[in-house]
């Protein structure tokens, strides 16, 4: 969910569909409360309304929304915000802490005519992020928010509050043709296996931790947390490890077939000593063939445009095209004294 870029060549562009909205204090008709699992369908509808504005079509699936709301570390009473007007959701925010330190991530989705609601929820998210970082023993909170380059959120609000863009990502998609995209034979000396066995899942995790260690914003995750983050969305038959004769396991690809819009490659990693031999390209072609055989008409992925391994060029060379672009926005905030968690049971009017 994290849409067509307004200007891919201008990473600091502040243009957005909401840029003409005038900021104002939220009126008493805005009610903000924590989300609950029963809100999944309403949240999915809101996110798809945002998708239509930003991407041109709905691309959020209910399975993913439910997975977020049921995550064992979601802590919805303290880390989620759902805002209503006249009984209809107009803004939704989430916060999560993968670092256990200063790095805190947030998401926010808002209908463009409700910028005051966005401002109210953002203030609550920042307050919670400060407290969460303080709980972690950090001296500051470093917040990251991923937004379409032409978002429904008025980015002038972020600038006024001290946020700035620090990175750009491309969501890329390639159409699939079952006649042309067949599963390729592996290169000489290369074998491929899936990860239905527990031992191979642990190897896949270790490979991903190693191959992404030097990537921007990488957060180490122990195996159990990695599994919890994947939840029920992963099909281990669609996670592959490539092994090279005499060298052992050298590359890994994690994919998912749960999205309604297209199949998705979550991660593709090749060990440093095995790069430049075509393993990444082989894994891509394997995924194209498998997903075409599953009846999918497209396969997508996200890539850091400044990726140290030059992955963007690899994907472009294999026919993947820009679908939408996303900017990472960052704010660095001093922490506040640890406060008692808010009572998530009741709703409150924000005024």
N, C-alpha and C positions, 0 to 999 in steps of 0.2 A: 504494500500500500504506500510504502515510503518511497512523469506526469507531464506534457510536451514542454520542453524548456523554452523560456522566453528568449534567451540569448545564451547558448552554450558557451560562447567565447567570452562572456563577461561574468565571471564567477561572483563578482561583488554587486551585480545588478540588483536593485531593490524593487524592480517592477513586479507587480502582482495584481491579480484581479481585484484585490481589496484595497489597492493603494490609494484610491480616492475616498475611502471611507474616513469619516472624521471621528477621532477617538472621543469617547465620552464615558462618564462614570456609569456603571451598570445600574439599570433601574430596578425597582423592587419586583418586577415581573420575572426576573431571572432567579431560578432556584437551582442550586448546585448541591449534589449529594454524591457519595461514593457509588460506584457501579457495583452491581451484583450479577452473578451468572445469568439470572433471568432476563437481564437487559441485552443479551447477546444479539437478538434479532433487531432490536431498535438501534443498537450501536452499529451493526453491520449496514443497516439502511442509511444511517448518517454518513458512514465512511464511503459508501458507494455514491451518495450524493456529492461528496467532495471529489471522488474519483471522476465523475462525469464532468465536473468543472475543470479539473486539472489535467485529466488524461483523455477525456472525450468519451469514456465508457466506464461502466462499473467493473471493478477488478478485485474487490474484496470478497472473500468467501467466508461463510458463516463458520466453517470448521476452524479457520485460523482465529477468528474472534473468540470463539468458545475456548480454544486452547490458551489464549492470553488470559482469559478470565478465570480459568481453572488451574493455572500454573501454580505449583506448590509454594512458590515464593512471591506470588502476586501481592499479597497483603492489601487487598482491595479497600478495606476501610481507611487505610492511611495513604495509599499510593494510586488512587484513581479518583477521577472527578467527572461527573456527568451533569451537564447543565441543560435545563429545560426552560422553554417559554411556552405558555399556553398548553402545557402537557407534552410538547414535542421536543426531543433532544436537538440542541443547536450547537453544542460543543462537548468534546470528550477529550480527556487527558489521562495519560498513564505515566508512571515513574517506576524505574527499576534500577537496581544497584548490582551490576555484575563485578565491579572492581573490589568491593569491600573496603574501599579507600575514598579518594577524593572524587573519582569519576562517577557521575550520576547521569543517566540517560532519561529523557522525557520524550513523549509523543504528544502532539495536540492536533485535533481536527476540528474545524469550525466552519459553519456556513458563513459566506462572506458578508452578509448583512448584519452579523452579530459580533462585530469587532470588540464591543465592550465586554461581551461574555468571554472572548478570548483573553482579553487583558485581565479579567478577574481570575480566570483559571490559571493563567500564567503566573500571577502573583502567588497563588496558593502552591503551585508547583515549585516555584523558587524557594518559598518558605520551607516546604517539606524537604527539598534538596539540601538546604543548609543544615537542617536538623539531622538528616540522614548522614551527611558527611561528618557532622560532629559526633554522632553515635559511632562512626567508624574510626574516630580518633584523628581525623584529618583537620588541617588548619584552614582549608578552603574547600569549596565545592566547585568542581569543574563540570558544568552542565553541557550536554550535547543534545541537539534537537535536529532531526533530519526533515527537511522540507523540500517539496517540489520547487524548482526554480521559478515557477509562476504559481505560488500557493494561494489558497483561499485566505490564509492568515495574512494580514497586512504587516509586512516585514518592517515597516517604519516603527511599529510597536517594539519590535526586538531591538532596533537600533537605539531607540530612546532609552531602553533599559540596559544598554551596554553590551548587547550581543553583537557578534560579527561572524562572517562566514570564514571557515578554515579549511574546507575540503569540498570537492565535487565528485559525485558518483554518477555513473551512467547505468540505467537499466536497459539492457539490450535484449532483443528478441530475434529469433531466426525461424522463419516458416519451415515446416517439415513436410516432406513428400514421401509417402511410403514406398513409392516406386524407386526413387533416387536415393533415399536415405535408408540404407540397409546396414546391418551390424557388420563392421569391418573385421577382417582377420587381424590378430595382433601382430605387431612388428616382430621380426626374428628375436628370439631370446626373451620375449615379454609374455607373461601370463597374467590373466585377469581373474579375480574372484569377487563374489559379493560378500556381504558382511552379515549373513544370517547367523553365523556362529559368534558366541559371546567373545571368544578370543580375538576374532577379527574386528569386532567393534572396538575393542580396546586398542588394537593396532591402528585403526582408522583415527581414533581420537588422538593418539600419540603423534601420528603423521600430521594431522591438522595443526596441533599445537606447535610442532617443529617448523612446518613449512610456512606458517603465518606469523612466526615469532617476530620478524622484522617489519611486518606490515603496520601501517599507520593505525593507531587506535586499537591494536590487538589487545584483548584481555585474556589472560590465562584462566582456564576453567578446569577444575578437576573432572575426572571422568563422570562421577555421579551427577554433578551439576550440568555437565554437557548433555547427559541423557535426559535429565529433567527438562532442560530447555527445548530439546527436540520433542519431548512429549510423545503423543500418539500419532503425530503427523509423519513420522519417518517410516519408510518401507525399506527394510534392510536388504532386500533384493535389488534395490536401486541405489545402493552405496557400494562403490567398487574400489578395490586396491589393486594397483599394478605392481608386479614384481619383475625384477630384471635378473636373469641368470647370473649367478656369481656375486650379485650385489644385494639381493633381498628386496624387501618392500621399498618402493621408490616413489609412489605417487598415490593419491587418493582423490576420489570425487564423491561428494555428498549431494544427492538430488532428491526431489520430492514431487509427487504426483497429486497432491491434494488441492492445488489451486484450480479454480474453475476456469480461469482465463487461459492458462498454458502451464506446461510442466516447468520446473524451476531447478536450476543448478545453484545450490546454496554455497558450495565451496569446491575449489579445485586447487590442490596443492601438489607441487613436485619438489622433492628434496634437492638441495643446492647442487650436490654432486651429480645429479641425474638430469639437470636442466639442459636444454639445447639439443635434446635427442628426439624430440617429437612426441614425448609421452603425453604432454598436455593436449596436443592436437588429436592424438589417438583417442584419449578419453572423451574429448568433445564429440568426435565422430561416432564413438560407441554410444554415447548418450543420444545423439540424433537418431541413430538406428533403433535403439530400444524404444524411445518415446514415439517415434513414428509407428513402430509395431504395436504400441499400446493404443493407437488411434488418436494421439494428440496432434494438433495441427501446428503447434509452435512450441519452442523451448526458450526460456529466458534466464537471465542471470544479472547480477549487479557487480560492477567493477569500479574500484577507485581509479580515477583517471590519471593519478600520479603513482600508480602501483609500481613498486620497485622492480618487479619482475617483467614489466612491460606487457602485462596481461591484456591490456586494451587492444594492442596490435594483434595478438594471437586471436582474439575473438573476432575482430574485424576481418582477419584473413580467412576465417571459417564462416563468413557470411552473416555474422550477427550485426544488426543495425541498432542505432539508438532508438529507444522507445520513449524514454523521458529521462530527465536529469534531476538530480537531487543535490542540494547543498547541505553540508553539515554546519549548523550554527553553534557557536560556543559562547558561554558566559562564565566568568570566573567570579565567584562570590565568597566573601568571608563567611565563616560558619557562625552560627548563633548558639547560645546555650541550649543544651538538650532539653526539650519540652516533652511533656507527657503526650502520647498519641491522642489525636482527636477522636471523639466518639463518632464512629461511622454509622450509628444506627439511625440518626435523624437527618432530615433535610434542612437546609437553611436558606433563607432569602438573602441574596447578595445585593447590597445597596450602598 
